[in-house]
Amino acid sequence: MKKLVIFNLGLLVVLGIQFSCNTNQTPDDTPRRGKKTMYLDESFKPLIKTASEVFSGIYPEAELNLVYTSESSAMKALSEGTARTIFTGRDYTKEEKNYLRSRNITVTSEIFAHDAITFIVNLANMDTLLTQDQLRDLLSGKSSTWPISQKPIEVVFDRVQSANFNHMLNWIGSDFGKQVHAAKNTEDLINYVQNNPNTLGVIGYNFISDFDDPNVKVRLKKFRVVGIQGNDKYYWRPTKANITERKYPFWRSIWAINSGAPDGLNTGFVNFLTGRQGQMLLEKCEIGPGKGTPREINFITE
């Protein structure tokens, strides 16, 4: 009987040691720790890159690998299980979400910022104002020349099936004209506009929004931003104020679409973007916030 008691006590000691070791293990995937790959439309690169660097600076054990691609490729990556978190210019449609559910993929979608589709021209180009009707004609091929100079126009997007590409294709409601092309990425497009006087380029506003960024200062010396006539008949260029007040007609939402674990790093980064710190970062980058930034106000009564 004594031997049996001794054996049981020894077993309890072994189990206790094992339990202690298991509970002391550090989880590999938490809202502030881990390594994750996220896909995003290339037109949002400066904004998401800055946000990821700030996030990793706050949480050094968090490593985010960003894959810059087209909107369509990012959405395909999530549907195939290659990516758990993507950043796009639109949400999945109801039919697309039904397809995802059929593959046991449940997503949460949230607007965390407002950006704008921005049109740029060569520094020597005097056609810096366009009505929406003129723009639609230039994109559809109904018109093939600049309104003022009457020179042949070439329209170049940042990438095929990018958020900008898809948004404007849906906006005109038809196929693009034969003078519409696409570059490999935004930087290639900017250089192309700089070297080709009759080109109309299409980029994301966050590439030029943060005036404190040295890269933005360099970019802005390479082209001019086109003003687009709004619904009020005035011409507007994209700025944070004009985006927030919806004066600039081609403002658009930036979506964070997540299928990661609720307590994982994917969700932690999305919560950072939609929370106070992320929304304050948007203000610094001169991007329209998806949510209002909470402020503390102290009232003093006498």
C-alpha positions as CSV (number, residue, x, y, z in Angstrom):
1,M,0.0,0.0,0.0
2,K,2.9,2.4,0.8
3,K,4.5,1.7,-2.6
4,L,1.2,2.6,-4.3
5,V,1.1,5.9,-2.5
6,I,4.7,6.7,-3.4
7,F,4.0,5.9,-7.1
8,N,1.0,8.2,-7.2
9,L,2.9,11.0,-5.6
10,G,5.6,10.6,-8.2
11,L,3.1,10.7,-11.0
12,L,1.6,13.9,-9.6
13,V,5.0,15.5,-9.5
14,V,5.7,14.5,-13.2
15,L,2.3,15.8,-14.3
16,G,2.8,19.0,-12.4
17,I,6.1,19.6,-14.1
18,Q,4.6,19.0,-17.5
19,F,1.6,21.3,-16.8
20,S,4.0,24.0,-15.6
21,C,6.0,23.7,-18.8
22,N,2.9,23.9,-21.0
23,T,1.5,27.0,-19.3
24,N,4.8,28.8,-19.5
25,Q,5.0,28.5,-23.3
26,T,4.7,31.7,-25.2
27,P,1.9,31.7,-27.9
28,D,3.2,32.1,-31.4
29,D,0.1,34.1,-32.6
30,T,-1.3,36.8,-30.4
31,P,-2.6,40.4,-31.2
32,R,0.8,41.7,-30.4
33,R,3.1,38.8,-31.4
34,G,3.8,36.6,-34.3
35,K,4.6,36.7,-38.0
36,K,1.9,37.2,-40.7
37,T,1.7,37.9,-44.4
38,M,-0.9,40.4,-45.6
39,Y,-1.9,41.3,-49.1
40,L,-2.9,44.7,-50.3
41,D,-3.7,46.7,-53.4
42,E,-0.5,48.5,-54.4
43,S,-2.2,51.9,-54.5
44,F,-2.4,51.8,-50.6
45,K,1.3,50.9,-50.2
46,P,2.6,54.1,-48.4
47,L,-0.2,54.2,-45.9
48,I,-0.2,50.5,-44.9
49,K,3.6,50.4,-45.0
50,T,3.8,53.3,-42.6
51,A,1.1,51.8,-40.3
52,S,2.9,48.4,-40.2
53,E,6.2,50.1,-39.3
54,V,4.5,52.0,-36.4
55,F,2.7,48.9,-35.2
56,S,5.9,46.8,-35.3
57,G,7.7,49.7,-33.4
58,I,5.1,49.5,-30.7
59,Y,5.1,45.7,-30.6
60,P,8.6,44.5,-31.5
61,E,7.6,40.9,-31.5
62,A,5.1,41.5,-34.3
63,E,6.4,41.0,-37.9
64,L,4.2,41.9,-40.8
65,N,5.1,40.8,-44.3
66,L,3.2,43.0,-46.8
67,V,2.6,41.7,-50.4
68,Y,1.8,44.5,-52.8
69,T,-0.4,43.3,-55.6
70,S,-3.6,44.2,-57.4
71,E,-7.0,44.4,-55.7
72,S,-8.3,41.4,-57.7
73,S,-5.2,39.3,-56.8
74,A,-5.5,40.2,-53.1
75,M,-9.1,39.1,-53.0
76,K,-8.3,35.9,-54.8
77,A,-5.5,35.2,-52.3
78,L,-7.9,35.4,-49.4
79,S,-10.5,33.2,-51.1
80,E,-7.9,30.6,-51.8
81,G,-6.6,30.7,-48.2
82,T,-3.2,32.2,-49.2
83,A,-3.9,35.4,-47.2
84,R,-5.9,35.9,-44.0
85,T,-5.9,39.7,-44.2
86,I,-6.2,42.0,-47.2
87,F,-6.6,45.7,-47.8
88,T,-8.8,46.7,-50.8
89,G,-10.9,49.5,-52.2
90,R,-14.1,47.5,-51.9
91,D,-15.8,44.8,-49.8
92,Y,-16.7,41.4,-51.1
93,T,-20.2,41.3,-52.6
94,K,-23.0,39.2,-51.1
95,E,-22.4,36.5,-53.7
96,E,-18.7,36.5,-53.1
97,K,-19.2,36.1,-49.4
98,N,-21.5,33.2,-50.0
99,Y,-18.7,31.6,-52.0
100,L,-16.3,32.2,-49.2
101,R,-18.6,30.6,-46.7
102,S,-18.9,27.5,-49.0
103,R,-15.1,27.2,-48.5
104,N,-15.5,27.6,-44.7
105,I,-14.0,31.1,-44.8
106,T,-15.7,33.8,-42.6
107,V,-14.5,37.4,-43.1
108,T,-15.0,40.6,-41.2
109,S,-14.9,43.7,-43.3
110,E,-14.4,47.2,-42.0
111,I,-13.7,50.6,-43.5
112,F,-10.7,52.1,-41.7
113,A,-9.8,55.1,-43.9
114,H,-10.8,57.2,-46.9
115,D,-8.4,57.8,-49.8
116,A,-9.0,59.2,-53.3
117,I,-8.3,58.2,-56.9
118,T,-5.9,60.9,-58.1
119,F,-5.2,62.0,-61.7
120,I,-1.8,63.4,-62.6
121,V,-0.3,65.0,-65.6
122,N,3.1,66.0,-66.9
123,L,4.5,69.4,-65.6
124,A,4.2,70.8,-69.1
125,N,0.6,69.8,-69.6
126,M,-1.9,72.7,-69.3
127,D,-4.9,70.5,-69.2
128,T,-5.2,70.4,-65.4
129,L,-9.0,70.7,-65.1
130,L,-11.5,68.0,-66.2
131,T,-15.2,67.6,-65.9
132,Q,-16.6,64.2,-65.1
133,D,-18.1,63.9,-68.5
134,Q,-14.7,64.7,-70.1
135,L,-13.0,62.1,-68.0
136,R,-15.6,59.5,-68.8
137,D,-15.2,60.1,-72.5
138,L,-11.4,59.9,-72.2
139,L,-11.6,56.6,-70.3
140,S,-14.2,55.0,-72.6
141,G,-12.4,56.1,-75.8
142,K,-15.3,58.3,-76.9
143,S,-12.7,61.1,-76.9
144,S,-9.0,60.6,-77.6
145,T,-7.6,64.1,-77.3
146,W,-7.0,66.6,-74.5
147,P,-9.8,69.2,-74.2
148,I,-7.5,72.2,-74.5
149,S,-4.4,71.2,-76.4
150,Q,-6.3,68.7,-78.6
151,K,-3.2,66.5,-78.5
152,P,-3.6,62.7,-78.4
153,I,-4.1,61.4,-74.9
154,E,-2.8,58.2,-73.2
155,V,-4.4,57.1,-69.9
156,V,-2.2,55.0,-67.7
157,F,-3.3,53.2,-64.5
158,D,-0.9,52.0,-61.7
159,R,-1.7,48.4,-62.3
160,V,-4.1,46.1,-64.2
161,Q,-7.1,45.3,-61.9
162,S,-5.9,47.6,-59.2
163,A,-8.4,49.3,-56.9
164,N,-8.1,52.4,-59.1
165,F,-8.5,50.4,-62.3
166,N,-11.6,48.5,-61.0
167,H,-13.3,51.5,-59.5
168,M,-13.0,53.6,-62.7
169,L,-14.0,50.7,-64.9
170,N,-17.1,50.3,-62.9
171,W,-17.7,54.0,-62.9
172,I,-17.7,54.4,-66.7
173,G,-20.0,51.4,-67.1
174,S,-18.2,50.1,-70.2
175,D,-14.8,48.8,-71.4
176,F,-11.8,51.2,-71.4
177,G,-10.8,52.7,-74.7
178,K,-7.8,51.6,-76.7
179,Q,-5.7,54.5,-75.3
180,V,-6.0,53.2,-71.7
181,H,-3.0,51.1,-70.5
182,A,-1.5,50.1,-67.1
183,A,2.0,50.3,-65.6
184,K,3.7,47.7,-63.4
185,N,3.3,49.8,-60.2
186,T,2.8,53.4,-59.1
187,E,6.4,54.5,-59.2
188,D,6.8,53.3,-62.8
189,L,3.7,55.2,-63.6
190,I,4.9,58.4,-62.1
191,N,8.2,58.2,-64.0
192,Y,6.2,57.5,-67.2
193,V,4.0,60.6,-66.7
194,Q,7.2,62.6,-66.0
195,N,8.7,61.6,-69.4
196,N,5.5,61.6,-71.5
197,P,3.8,65.0,-71.8
198,N,0.4,63.8,-73.0
199,T,-0.2,61.1,-70.4
200,L,-3.0,61.1,-67.8
201,G,-1.9,59.0,-64.8
202,V,-4.1,57.4,-62.2
203,I,-2.7,56.8,-58.7
204,G,-3.8,56.6,-55.0
205,Y,-3.9,59.8,-53.1
206,N,-1.8,58.4,-50.1
207,F,1.2,58.4,-52.4
208,I,1.2,62.2,-52.2
209,S,-0.8,63.0,-49.0
210,D,1.9,63.0,-46.3
211,F,3.9,66.2,-46.9
212,D,6.4,65.4,-44.1
213,D,7.5,62.3,-46.1
214,P,10.7,63.1,-48.1
215,N,9.5,60.6,-50.8
216,V,6.3,62.7,-51.3
217,K,8.2,65.9,-51.7
218,V,10.3,64.3,-54.5
219,R,7.2,62.9,-56.2
220,L,5.3,66.2,-56.2
221,K,8.1,67.7,-58.2
222,K,7.5,65.3,-61.1
223,F,3.8,66.0,-62.0
224,R,0.8,68.2,-61.5
225,V,-2.5,67.1,-59.9
226,V,-5.7,67.4,-62.0
227,G,-8.7,69.1,-60.6
228,I,-12.0,67.3,-61.2
229,Q,-15.4,69.1,-61.4
230,G,-17.6,68.0,-58.5
231,N,-21.4,67.7,-58.3
232,D,-21.4,71.4,-57.2
233,K,-19.8,72.4,-60.5
234,Y,-16.6,73.6,-58.7
235,Y,-13.3,72.0,-59.5
236,W,-11.6,70.1,-56.6
237,R,-8.3,68.4,-56.1
238,P,-7.9,65.6,-53.5
239,T,-7.1,66.8,-50.0
240,K,-8.0,65.4,-46.6
241,A,-10.7,68.1,-46.3
242,N,-12.1,67.6,-49.7
243,I,-12.2,63.8,-49.2
244,T,-13.8,64.0,-45.8
245,E,-16.4,66.5,-47.0
246,R,-17.0,64.5,-50.2
247,K,-16.3,67.5,-52.4
248,Y,-13.7,65.7,-54.5
249,P,-15.9,63.2,-56.5
250,F,-13.4,60.3,-56.6
251,W,-12.9,59.7,-52.9
252,R,-13.1,56.1,-52.0
253,S,-13.0,53.8,-48.9
254,I,-10.1,51.6,-47.9
255,W,-11.3,48.3,-46.5
256,A,-9.6,45.9,-44.1
257,I,-10.9,42.4,-44.7
258,N,-9.9,39.8,-42.2
259,S,-10.4,36.1,-41.8
260,G,-7.7,35.6,-39.1
261,A,-8.2,34.3,-35.6
262,P,-10.0,36.7,-33.3
263,D,-7.1,36.6,-30.9
264,G,-4.3,36.5,-33.5
265,L,-1.9,39.1,-35.0
266,N,-4.1,39.6,-38.1
267,T,-6.9,40.9,-35.9
268,G,-4.5,42.8,-33.7
269,F,-3.2,44.9,-36.6
270,V,-6.7,45.5,-38.0
271,N,-7.9,46.6,-34.5
272,F,-4.8,48.9,-34.3
273,L,-5.8,50.6,-37.6
274,T,-9.4,51.1,-36.6
275,G,-8.5,52.1,-33.0
276,R,-7.4,55.4,-31.6
277,Q,-3.7,55.1,-32.5
278,G,-4.4,54.0,-36.1
279,Q,-6.9,56.7,-36.7
280,M,-4.5,59.4,-35.3
281,L,-1.9,58.0,-37.7
282,L,-4.3,58.6,-40.6
283,E,-4.6,62.2,-39.6
284,K,-0.9,62.6,-39.6
285,C,-0.7,61.1,-43.1
286,E,-3.5,63.5,-44.2
287,I,-5.8,60.6,-45.0
288,G,-9.5,60.8,-44.3
289,P,-10.2,58.6,-41.2
290,G,-12.7,55.8,-41.3
291,K,-13.8,56.7,-37.8
292,G,-13.7,59.9,-35.9
293,T,-10.8,60.2,-33.5
294,P,-12.0,60.4,-29.9
295,R,-10.8,63.4,-28.0
296,E,-10.8,64.1,-24.3
297,I,-12.3,67.5,-23.3
298,N,-12.1,68.8,-19.8
299,F,-14.9,71.2,-18.8
300,I,-14.2,73.6,-16.0
301,T,-17.1,75.2,-14.2
302,E,-16.9,78.1,-11.8
